[in-house]
């Protein structure tokens, strides 16, 4: 009996070790920003970036798609900053937003002068961001880019998606209408695909 338990324990340790090693190897490979995207980089903050004036009344927090370096979305931060908004583009653990979905809440706390916040998330980043929508009264809206919420939400939202996504089934995105408010806006880019929202 003891030998049997020992064999099971050793086998489990080996399996866990293999899984951890496989994850660490996988975690080293990210989708990196194009040279064009690097032209729009904002001010470095930690391993992420910020754009615009942090005394603005309105701010945006961007959650990257899985395994996509946040710099690949710098063009969005640059453009929103030109419109007078503050934008936070944090780097999340292993570039997987679900591993620190509450990061947006700490950003909101660190910028008390900003009255209104909107979350933007690409792919898995949008799903991760949707989990904190009810956690701060300052969060006024959510923008999903080729994404949808994990659970039903009651926050105003905009969903932008491509007709040729290639990663997520378009039907899944459109079916998410049942999980958002009746006044939620869905905008289809007919020739758009999943990766078009980042520059990588």
C-alpha positions as CSV (number, residue, x, y, z in Angstrom):
1,X,0.0,0.0,0.0
2,X,2.8,2.4,1.0
3,X,4.7,1.6,-2.2
4,X,1.5,2.3,-4.3
5,X,1.0,5.7,-2.6
6,X,4.7,6.6,-3.1
7,X,4.4,5.8,-6.8
8,X,1.3,7.9,-7.1
9,X,3.0,10.8,-5.3
10,X,6.1,10.6,-7.4
11,X,4.0,10.4,-10.6
12,X,2.0,13.5,-9.6
13,X,5.1,15.4,-8.8
14,X,6.6,14.6,-12.2
15,X,3.4,15.6,-14.0
16,X,3.2,18.9,-12.1
17,X,6.9,19.5,-12.9
18,X,6.3,18.9,-16.6
19,X,3.2,21.2,-16.6
20,X,5.1,24.0,-14.8
21,X,8.0,23.7,-17.2
22,X,5.7,23.7,-20.2
23,X,3.9,26.8,-18.9
24,X,7.2,28.6,-18.2
25,X,8.4,27.9,-21.8
26,X,5.1,28.9,-23.3
27,X,5.1,32.1,-21.2
28,X,8.3,33.2,-22.8
29,X,6.7,33.6,-26.2
30,X,4.6,36.8,-26.7
31,X,3.2,38.7,-29.7
32,X,5.5,41.7,-29.9
33,X,4.6,45.2,-31.2
34,X,5.5,46.2,-34.7
35,X,8.0,48.9,-35.4
36,X,5.1,51.2,-36.2
37,X,3.4,50.5,-32.9
38,X,6.7,51.4,-31.1
39,X,6.5,54.9,-32.6
40,X,3.4,55.6,-30.4
41,X,4.8,54.4,-27.0
42,X,3.7,56.5,-24.1
43,X,5.5,57.3,-20.8
44,X,6.9,54.1,-19.2
45,X,5.1,53.1,-15.9
46,X,6.5,49.9,-14.4
47,X,6.5,47.6,-17.4
48,X,3.5,49.3,-19.0
49,X,2.7,52.8,-20.3
50,X,0.6,55.8,-19.7
51,X,-0.6,58.4,-22.1
52,X,-2.0,61.9,-21.6
53,X,-2.7,64.0,-18.6
54,X,-3.5,62.1,-15.4
55,X,-5.5,65.1,-14.1
56,X,-8.0,64.7,-16.9
57,X,-11.6,64.0,-15.7
58,X,-11.8,60.9,-17.9
59,X,-9.5,57.9,-18.1
60,X,-9.2,54.6,-20.0
61,X,-7.6,51.4,-18.8
62,X,-6.6,48.9,-21.4
63,X,-6.4,45.1,-20.9
64,X,-4.3,43.4,-23.5
65,X,-5.1,40.2,-25.4
66,X,-3.5,37.0,-24.2
67,X,0.2,36.9,-24.8
68,X,0.2,40.2,-26.6
69,X,2.8,42.8,-25.4
70,X,0.9,45.9,-24.2
71,X,3.0,48.1,-26.5
72,X,1.1,46.6,-29.4
73,X,-1.9,48.8,-28.4
74,X,0.1,52.0,-27.9
75,X,-1.5,53.5,-31.0
76,X,-4.9,53.5,-29.1
77,X,-3.4,55.2,-26.1
78,X,-1.7,57.8,-28.3
79,X,-4.9,58.6,-30.1
80,X,-7.1,58.8,-27.0
81,X,-4.5,61.1,-25.3
82,X,-4.7,63.4,-28.3
83,X,-8.4,63.7,-27.6
84,X,-7.6,64.8,-24.1
85,X,-8.0,61.6,-22.2
86,X,-5.7,59.8,-19.8
87,X,-4.9,56.2,-20.7
88,X,-3.2,53.5,-18.6
89,X,-1.8,50.5,-20.5
90,X,-0.4,48.2,-17.8
91,X,1.6,45.1,-18.4
92,X,-0.1,42.1,-16.7
93,X,1.5,38.9,-15.5
94,X,2.8,36.8,-18.4
95,X,0.7,39.1,-20.6
96,X,-2.4,37.2,-19.5
97,X,-5.0,39.6,-18.1
98,X,-6.9,37.0,-16.1
99,X,-3.9,36.6,-13.8
100,X,-4.4,40.2,-12.5
101,X,-7.9,41.2,-13.5
102,X,-8.1,43.6,-10.6
103,X,-5.2,45.7,-11.8
104,X,-7.6,48.3,-13.1
105,X,-8.9,49.0,-9.5
106,X,-5.4,49.9,-8.2
107,X,-4.9,52.2,-11.2
108,X,-8.2,53.9,-10.3
109,X,-7.1,54.3,-6.7
110,X,-3.8,55.8,-7.8
111,X,-5.5,58.5,-9.8
112,X,-8.2,60.0,-7.5
113,X,-8.6,63.2,-9.6
114,X,-10.0,61.2,-12.6
115,X,-13.8,61.1,-12.1
116,X,-14.8,58.6,-14.8
117,X,-13.1,55.5,-16.1
118,X,-13.8,53.3,-19.1
119,X,-12.2,49.9,-19.5
120,X,-11.1,48.5,-22.9
121,X,-10.2,44.9,-23.4
122,X,-9.0,42.9,-26.4
123,X,-9.9,39.3,-26.6
124,X,-9.2,37.6,-23.2
125,X,-8.4,41.1,-21.8
126,X,-12.0,42.2,-22.3
127,X,-13.3,39.1,-20.5
128,X,-10.9,39.8,-17.6
129,X,-11.8,43.5,-17.4
130,X,-15.5,42.6,-17.3
131,X,-15.0,41.0,-13.9
132,X,-14.4,44.3,-12.1
133,X,-17.1,46.4,-13.6
134,X,-19.1,46.4,-10.5
135,X,-16.2,47.0,-8.1
136,X,-15.9,50.8,-8.5
137,X,-18.6,53.4,-9.0
138,X,-16.1,55.4,-11.1
139,X,-16.2,52.7,-13.9
140,X,-18.8,54.1,-16.3
141,X,-18.4,51.8,-19.4
142,X,-16.7,48.9,-21.1
143,X,-15.4,48.5,-24.6
144,X,-14.9,44.9,-25.9
145,X,-12.6,44.4,-28.8
146,X,-13.2,40.9,-30.3
147,X,-14.3,39.9,-26.8
148,X,-17.3,39.4,-24.5
149,X,-18.0,39.3,-20.8
150,X,-17.5,36.3,-18.6
151,X,-20.8,36.8,-16.8
152,X,-23.8,39.1,-17.4
153,X,-23.0,42.8,-16.8
154,X,-25.1,45.9,-16.1
155,X,-22.6,48.5,-17.3
156,X,-23.0,50.4,-20.6
157,X,-20.9,48.7,-23.2
158,X,-19.6,48.8,-26.8
159,X,-18.5,45.6,-28.6
160,X,-16.4,46.0,-31.8
161,X,-15.6,42.8,-33.7
162,X,-14.5,41.5,-37.1
163,X,-16.6,39.4,-39.4
164,X,-13.5,37.3,-40.1
165,X,-12.3,37.0,-36.5
166,X,-10.5,33.7,-37.1
167,X,-10.0,33.0,-33.4
168,X,-13.4,33.5,-31.6
169,X,-16.5,32.3,-33.4
170,X,-18.4,35.4,-34.5
171,X,-21.6,33.7,-33.3
172,X,-20.2,33.5,-29.7
173,X,-19.6,37.3,-29.7
174,X,-23.1,38.0,-31.1
175,X,-24.7,35.6,-28.7
176,X,-23.2,37.6,-25.8
177,X,-25.9,40.2,-26.4
178,X,-27.9,38.3,-23.9
179,X,-25.3,39.1,-21.2
180,X,-25.2,42.8,-21.7
181,X,-27.7,45.7,-21.3
182,X,-30.4,46.2,-23.9
183,X,-28.8,49.5,-24.9
184,X,-25.4,47.9,-25.5
185,X,-23.9,48.7,-28.9
186,X,-22.4,46.1,-31.2
187,X,-20.4,47.2,-34.2
188,X,-19.3,44.7,-36.9
189,X,-16.2,45.4,-39.1
190,X,-17.0,43.0,-41.9
191,X,-13.5,42.4,-43.1
192,X,-11.9,42.7,-39.7
193,X,-10.1,39.9,-37.9
194,X,-9.1,39.1,-34.4
195,X,-5.5,40.5,-34.5
196,X,-6.5,43.8,-36.2
197,X,-7.1,45.5,-32.9
198,X,-3.4,45.4,-32.0
199,X,-0.3,46.1,-34.0
200,X,1.8,42.9,-33.6
